[in-house]
Amino acid sequence: MAELTYLQAIILGLIQGVAEFLPISSSGHLAVVQAWLRLDPDSQSMLLFDVAAHLATVAAVLVVFAASVREFFAALASETTSSPASCLPPAGDRTHAARNRVALRLVWLMILAGIPTGAIGLGFKDSLEAAFGKPHWIGASLIATGVILAITAFIPRGRRGWRQFRWWHALLIGLAQGISILPGISRSGATICTALFCGVMRRRAAQFSFLIAVPAIVAATVVKAIDIVRLEPEEAMAIPWGPIAAGCLVSFVTGVVSLILLLRVVRMSKLHYFAPYCVLMGVWILSRSAGWG
């Protein structure tokens, strides 16, 4: 297997940044490109690159949703530090009070969504990781992603906001996020589409998808980081830190751009525009599976 170079790291960073947010599956594309570049996904260099690139995409989420995150934590702090009597809606300020009442509810919904995601990730970790080397799984999963995206063209506009967001909606979205660990299933596509199928407003569907993505990505990153945290000095010296840093920078910048683009696509109800690409990519991978690697 080849060692990671600057060009390879930039290519992988570009794919990670674009495909992590656009509904085309970053894991599926990275598995294909890593095989094409003859990179060992289990090597210390690639494990470290994967950890760093995912942290870069988390940073992209926090940058794009900076205003929403600040507002959320401000509302959460206000609600958790107020006395029960002070939480009653004051006259002329019912909108602010309603927003504060939603903050803790949103935390509860995020926790619920994390339960099936964590159960799938931990319970089927080995099986899911094994799928990265199986092109028929990646191809079939990409086709499934395309079908799911295509269906969104026929569902009506959702009207559920945070206060109409039910506990079972959160569980279903978390289940979709857990299934998206399978390479070829887009995490953003699966979670946003599931929210839309539940009748959630498009803007809220996208916000919830990326709010629950941050703890999920961080948790997965921590699990992977455990495998590389005890590097010997000579192993640390052999890590291509320069290419990894370059790839992460590219991942962050392209992640910000692609996330902004996805939010516009969701608001315009155009997720189904990505369906043909996913299906064609899946078919191509299946047709090439005999010469995989």
Secondary structure, DSSP 8 states (H G I E B T S, - for coil): -----HHHHHHHHHHHHHHTTTTT-HHHHHHHHHHHTT--TTSHHHHHHHHHHHHHHHHHHHHHTHHHHHHHHHHHHHHHHS-TGGGS--TT-HHHHHHHHHHHHHHHHHHHHHHHHHHHHHHTHHHHHHGGG-HHHHHHHHHHHHHHHHHGGGS----B-GGG--HHHHHHHHHHHHHTTSTTS-HHHHHHHHHHHTTB-HHHHHHHHHHHHHHHHHHHHHHHHHTTTT--HHHHHHS-HHHHHHHHHHHHHHHHHHHHHHHHHHHTT-GGGGHHHHHHHHHHHHHTGGG--
